């Protein structure tokens, strides 16, 4: 485990005109399940397909069409629950959530209100400086996504694309444990990271595959502690839900705006209306969408077309045995076994693809040196070229060979950078390139000594200055490196220059 200090949630204190207030935040994160077919039909989940081309009869709400559960979606939900250290319910059931939307052909959404597939879990959110917050998960349930209404294609009518209708979602509901905008974004980012490691959701927020409904309320200092003692939600203030947030930056900005809006209303003698709101990033404000529904407004009842879902513990155990190493454990191993700094380990484990690339580079080699080359040289160059790790022109095997050549002393750091550039732009085997292009480092002390003697003989004035000020010996080192085309071993050059100058 990571060596982190667990801290109680620290509230974001916002000063109002008449006093201080604290934030209370809970999130409902909707994660699209990574499967090829939908939750209750065999229709494709491919993103970007022609409108209404990925729609089965059951998705379209055709009469007499019955839903059939996709076992892969269930397995992915269980996998996610296990990754979040949550309780897996061997018995769960589906309910109908009744409401009308033009992009919901059935007139109801199949969800899990009363008996979700995953129970209580937890997420460790790192906040920097070795500190972490523990955010409790209340539940994870499976449900259908709705379609998409399109309003900007015609001035007089709207269009509907049903491709997303019936796509499986995991709704991950947190407790109101989050106390500030940065912590909220960190929590969503941590969920995204874990699910990408697990392979249960690709986390693509731009495509709508991961989005969050953010519940925000404000309370006076000390009220949250009363809630933790009594469980009385009333002391936390009336909450408003900000719907469909798909950006970490927007999540933070929306929470900050909404908190200040609520404080201003309360201090002006008004009261907060529980409602659903939307965030407008262009105006940096939230606006009312509709009054906030309660569960009874949806007229939930057990779905008569679906039997309760019963799974066996042995099946859950098999899924648990197949879980990959998760980011916290991987980061701890990088720090403890490879000697990496907390920062380097965090960068390398942020994305599973980056971590896998690094491990291949570092296999059997110096971990710190490998991390330095992956983070500084490779990531830096990829960022400059606007490429991801999956598009890297340099393979982990190639970069690993470059690191190995440095460790063996066959090439210097300077030569390594030249070699990296050749491999990045032209390709090729680093070891063969070093031989073919005469890039091998000069370690023959006799040859280095000859080069040092020639530089000293040609610069008597500099010799006298260096004897008076030993720091000037670096000038001779530079001249020798230049004379040898950067191939001389720097440590050997430094040692021989010091000997020759008597300093």
ZIQUI-V887164 format. One record per residue. SS is DSSP state (a for helix, b for strand, c for the rest). PSI is psi in degrees with one decimal (NA if undefined). OMEGA is omega in radians with two decimals (999 if undefined). Layout:
{{SS,PSI,OMEGA} {SS,PSI,OMEGA}}
This chain:
{{c,158.0,3.11} {c,146.3,3.10} {c,80.8,-3.08} {c,149.6,3.06} {b,120.8,3.12} {b,126.4,3.13} {c,145.3,2.98} {c,148.9,-3.14} {c,128.3,3.10} {c,119.0,-3.08} {c,147.7,2.97} {c,111.4,-3.13} {b,125.7,3.11} {b,126.2,-3.12} {b,124.0,3.00} {c,-178.7,-3.13} {c,-28.6,-3.06} {c,2.9,3.14} {c,178.9,-3.12} {b,149.3,3.12} {b,157.5,3.10} {b,150.9,-3.14} {b,142.2,2.98} {b,126.7,-3.01} {b,135.4,2.97} {b,147.3,-3.09} {b,143.4,2.96} {b,105.8,-3.08} {b,125.6,3.11} {b,113.7,-3.10} {b,122.7,3.11} {b,127.3,-3.11} {c,133.2,-3.13} {c,88.4,3.03} {c,160.3,-3.13} {c,-22.4,-3.12} {b,163.5,-3.07} {c,177.2,-3.02} {c,-39.3,-3.07} {c,13.6,3.08} {c,170.2,3.14} {c,7.7,-3.13} {c,148.2,-3.09} {b,150.6,3.05} {c,13.7,-3.08} {c,130.7,3.12} {c,142.0,3.05} {c,8.3,3.12} {c,164.0,3.09} {c,139.1,-3.12} {c,135.6,3.07} {c,24.5,3.10} {c,-17.7,3.13} {c,60.0,-3.05} {c,118.6,3.04} {c,166.9,-3.12} {c,-40.0,-3.11} {c,-33.6,3.08} {c,-35.6,-3.10} {c,0.0,3.10} {c,29.3,-3.14} {c,143.0,-3.10} {c,136.0,3.05} {c,-4.0,-3.13} {c,128.9,-3.07} {c,140.4,3.10} {c,144.5,3.06} {c,122.6,-3.03} {c,138.8,3.08} {c,111.1,-3.09} {a,-33.2,-3.14} {a,-36.3,3.11} {a,-40.9,3.11} {a,-44.7,-3.14} {a,-39.7,3.14} {a,-36.6,3.08} {a,-42.8,3.10} {a,-43.0,3.13} {a,-43.0,3.11} {a,-44.3,3.12} {a,-42.9,3.12} {a,-38.0,3.12} {a,-23.2,3.11} {c,16.3,3.09} {c,41.0,-3.06} {c,162.6,3.08} {c,131.5,3.09} {b,124.4,-3.14} {c,119.1,-3.12} {c,-16.0,3.09} {b,122.3,3.09} {b,170.4,-3.07} {c,155.6,-3.14} {c,144.2,3.14} {b,158.9,3.02} {b,126.8,3.08} {b,108.0,-2.95} {b,118.1,2.98} {c,158.0,-3.09} {c,128.0,2.91} {c,145.3,-3.13} {c,-21.3,3.14} {c,18.1,3.09} {c,83.2,-2.95} {c,-33.5,-3.08} {c,-21.8,-3.06} {c,3.0,3.05} {b,160.5,3.08} {b,133.1,3.06} {b,120.4,-3.06} {b,-167.6,3.11} {c,95.4,3.14} {c,-51.1,-2.96} {c,-32.4,-3.06} {c,81.5,-3.11} {c,160.1,-3.11} {c,-26.1,-3.13} {b,134.2,3.13} {c,-141.8,-2.99} {c,138.1,3.09} {b,-161.3,-3.12} {b,153.9,3.10} {b,131.5,3.09} {b,116.6,-3.09} {b,114.2,3.13} {b,134.6,-3.09} {b,12.5,3.14} {b,161.2,3.12} {c,31.1,3.10} {c,11.8,-3.12} {b,150.0,-3.13} {b,152.5,3.04} {b,145.0,3.09} {b,113.5,3.12} {b,126.0,-3.11} {b,137.6,3.02} {b,129.6,3.10} {b,-40.7,-3.04} {b,160.7,2.92} {b,125.4,3.09} {b,156.6,3.08} {b,143.1,3.06} {b,167.2,3.10} {b,147.3,2.95} {c,160.5,3.05} {c,175.7,3.08} {c,-156.9,-3.07} {b,126.2,3.05} {b,135.9,-3.09} {b,120.0,-3.00} {c,-1.6,-3.01} {c,17.5,-3.14} {c,-17.7,-3.10} {c,139.5,-3.11} {c,-16.7,-3.01} {c,-8.3,-3.10} {c,161.5,3.06} {c,155.7,3.12} {b,157.9,-3.13} {b,131.0,3.05} {b,117.3,-3.06} {c,12.2,-3.11} {c,-35.9,-3.13} {c,-16.1,-3.09} {c,123.6,3.13} {c,-4.1,3.06} {c,139.4,-3.08} {b,131.8,3.04} {b,146.7,2.89} {b,120.5,3.04} {b,116.2,-3.10} {b,111.9,-3.03} {b,122.8,3.13} {b,162.5,2.91} {c,164.7,3.12} {c,57.3,-3.05} {c,-8.3,-3.00} {b,132.0,-2.95} {c,8.3,3.13} {c,161.3,-3.11} {a,-43.2,-3.11} {a,-38.5,3.13} {a,-36.7,3.11} {a,-46.4,3.11} {a,-38.8,3.11} {a,-37.1,3.11} {a,-47.4,3.12} {a,-41.3,3.11} {a,-37.4,3.14} {a,-41.0,3.06} {a,-46.3,-3.13} {a,-44.7,-3.13} {a,-46.5,-3.11} {a,-44.7,-3.10} {a,-32.6,3.08} {a,-37.6,3.05} {a,-42.2,-3.11} {a,-22.0,-3.07} {c,23.6,-3.09} {c,-15.9,3.08} {c,136.1,-3.11} {c,-9.6,3.04} {c,14.5,-3.09} {c,100.9,-3.08} {c,-29.1,-3.12} {c,-35.0,3.13} {c,0.6,-3.13} {c,11.7,-3.11} {c,-12.0,3.03} {b,118.6,3.14} {b,159.8,-3.02} {b,140.6,2.92} {b,123.1,-3.01} {b,119.1,3.10} {b,123.0,-3.04} {b,133.5,2.95} {b,165.3,3.11} {b,149.2,3.12} {b,167.4,3.11} {c,151.3,3.12} {c,132.5,-3.13} {c,-20.5,-3.12} {a,-34.5,-3.14} {a,-39.0,3.11} {a,-36.7,3.08} {a,-41.1,3.11} {a,-44.0,-3.12} {a,-31.2,3.14} {a,-39.0,-3.00} {a,-22.0,-3.05} {c,12.0,-3.11} {c,105.7,-3.13} {a,-19.7,-3.08} {a,-28.9,-3.10} {a,-11.6,-3.08} {a,-3.7,-3.14} {c,167.6,3.13} {c,131.3,-3.06} {c,150.7,2.97} {b,143.1,-3.11} {b,127.3,3.06} {b,118.7,-2.89} {b,144.3,2.90} {b,56.4,3.08} {b,127.1,-3.09} {c,31.8,3.11} {c,133.0,3.11} {a,-42.0,-3.12} {a,-42.2,-3.14} {a,-34.7,3.09} {a,-46.7,-3.13} {a,-45.6,-3.10} {a,-40.5,-3.12} {a,-41.8,3.12} {a,-45.1,-3.13} {a,-45.7,3.14} {a,-46.9,-3.06} {a,-39.2,3.12} {a,-45.0,-3.13} {a,-35.0,3.10} {a,-46.3,-3.12} {a,-41.5,3.14} {a,-44.1,-3.13} {a,-40.8,-3.14} {a,-47.1,-3.10} {a,-45.4,-3.09} {a,-17.2,3.09} {c,6.3,3.09} {c,1.0,-3.14} {c,-174.4,3.10} {c,153.0,-3.11} {c,131.7,3.06} {c,127.4,3.11} {c,118.6,-3.05} {b,168.3,3.03} {b,133.8,-3.08} {b,159.9,3.05} {b,149.7,3.11} {b,130.3,3.09} {b,104.4,-3.08} {c,-27.4,-3.14} {c,-38.4,3.14} {c,-5.7,-3.08} {c,57.7,3.12} {b,158.2,3.01} {b,150.4,3.10} {b,153.7,-3.06} {b,136.8,3.11} {b,-49.6,3.10} {b,164.6,3.05} {b,147.4,-3.07} {c,121.2,3.13} {c,150.4,2.97} {c,170.1,-3.08} {a,-38.4,-3.08} {a,-21.9,3.12} {a,-25.3,-3.09} {a,-5.7,3.13} {c,52.7,3.11} {c,140.4,2.92} {b,155.8,-3.11} {b,135.3,-3.12} {c,119.3,-3.07} {c,-12.7,-3.12} {c,-4.5,-3.07} {c,126.5,3.04} {c,157.6,3.03} {c,149.0,-3.10} {b,115.5,3.13} {b,126.9,3.12} {c,157.2,-3.09} {c,146.4,-3.14} {a,-35.4,3.14} {a,-37.4,3.11} {a,-42.2,3.08} {a,-42.0,-3.14} {a,-37.5,3.11} {a,-40.9,3.10} {a,-42.0,3.13} {a,-38.2,-3.13} {a,-20.6,-3.10} {c,0.3,-3.11} {c,141.1,3.08} {c,171.7,3.00} {c,125.6,-3.07} {c,164.8,-2.96} {a,-39.7,-3.14} {a,-43.4,-3.14} {a,-38.9,3.13} {a,-42.9,3.13} {a,-44.2,3.13} {a,-40.1,3.13} {a,-40.7,3.12} {a,-38.1,-3.13} {a,-49.0,-3.01} {a,-39.6,-3.04} {a,-30.2,-3.07} {a,-5.2,3.09} {c,23.1,-3.14} {c,154.9,3.03} {c,162.2,3.11} {a,-40.8,-3.12} {a,-49.7,-3.11} {a,-41.3,3.13} {a,-36.1,3.12} {a,-44.0,-3.14} {a,-43.6,-3.04} {a,-26.1,-3.12} {a,0.2,-3.12} {c,-39.6,3.10} {c,138.6,-3.08} {a,-34.2,3.13} {a,-39.0,3.10} {a,-43.4,-3.13} {a,-42.9,3.13} {a,-40.2,3.11} {a,-48.1,-3.12} {a,-42.7,-3.09} {a,-34.5,3.09} {a,-38.4,3.10} {a,-43.5,-3.01} {a,-6.5,-3.07} {c,115.8,3.14} {c,12.1,-3.09} {c,178.0,-3.13} {c,120.5,-3.06} {a,-45.6,-3.11} {a,-43.3,3.14} {a,-40.5,3.12} {a,-44.3,3.14} {a,-41.7,3.13} {a,-43.3,-3.12} {a,-37.0,3.11} {a,-47.1,-3.05} {a,-51.7,-3.00} {a,-47.9,-3.06} {a,-55.4,-3.05} {a,-54.8,-3.11} {a,-38.6,3.13} {a,-43.6,-3.13} {a,-39.2,3.11} {a,-40.5,3.11} {a,-41.8,3.12} {a,-37.7,-3.12} {c,5.9,3.13} {c,50.6,3.12} {c,153.0,3.04} {c,171.3,-3.10} {a,-30.0,-3.13} {a,-17.0,3.13} {a,11.8,-3.07} {c,126.3,3.07} {c,-19.7,3.13} {c,123.1,3.14} {c,160.7,3.07} {a,-31.2,3.11} {a,-41.3,3.12} {a,-46.9,-3.13} {a,-35.7,3.09} {a,-38.5,3.11} {a,-37.2,3.09} {a,-45.1,3.10} {a,-40.9,3.11} {a,-39.9,3.12} {a,-36.7,3.08} {a,-46.9,-3.10} {a,-37.1,-3.14} {a,-9.9,-3.13} {c,9.9,-3.14} {c,-30.2,3.09} {c,153.5,3.08} {c,173.2,3.10} {a,-38.6,3.14} {a,-46.1,3.11} {a,-37.3,-3.14} {a,-38.6,3.12} {a,-38.1,3.07} {a,-41.1,3.13} {a,-41.7,3.11} {a,-42.0,-3.14} {a,-40.6,3.12} {a,-47.1,-3.12} {a,-40.2,-3.12} {a,-40.6,-3.04} {a,-31.4,-3.04} {a,-21.3,-3.04} {c,-171.1,3.11} {c,166.3,3.12} {c,119.8,-3.08} {a,-41.8,-3.11} {a,-41.6,3.12} {a,-38.2,3.14} {a,-39.7,3.12} {a,-42.2,3.14} {a,-46.7,-3.07} {a,-36.2,-3.04} {c,11.4,3.07} {c,42.6,-3.07} {c,2.4,-3.07} {c,139.2,-3.12} {c,139.6,3.09} {b,114.8,3.12} {c,-3.8,3.11} {c,110.0,-3.09} {a,-28.4,3.11} {a,-45.3,3.13} {a,-38.6,3.13} {a,-41.2,-3.14} {a,-39.7,3.10} {a,-43.2,3.14} {a,-39.1,3.12} {a,-43.5,3.14} {a,-41.6,-3.12} {a,-39.7,3.13} {a,-40.6,3.14} {a,-43.5,-3.12} {a,-32.7,-3.09} {c,-6.2,-3.06} {c,64.2,-3.09} {a,-36.0,-3.12} {a,-40.8,3.13} {a,-30.6,3.12} {a,-45.5,-3.12} {a,-40.4,3.12} {a,-39.7,-3.12} {a,-34.5,3.11} {a,-31.6,3.10} {a,-33.0,-3.12} {c,93.6,-3.06} {a,-21.9,-3.14} {a,-23.2,-3.13} {a,-4.2,3.10} {a,-25.3,3.13} {a,-28.3,3.10} {a,-41.4,3.13} {a,-39.2,3.10} {a,-45.4,3.13} {a,-41.1,3.14} {a,-39.0,3.13} {a,-42.5,3.12} {a,-38.9,3.12} {a,-41.7,-3.11} {a,-28.6,-3.12} {c,11.3,3.14} {c,27.6,3.12} {c,9.8,-3.05} {c,-14.8,-3.11} {b,144.8,3.09} {c,116.2,-3.05} {a,-39.8,-3.13} {a,-42.3,3.13} {a,-39.8,3.12} {a,-46.4,3.14} {a,-42.9,-3.10} {a,-44.4,-3.09} {a,-38.5,3.09} {a,-43.7,3.13} {a,-40.1,3.13} {a,-45.4,-3.08} {a,-34.6,-3.13} {a,-10.4,3.14} {c,35.9,-3.14} {c,NA,999}}
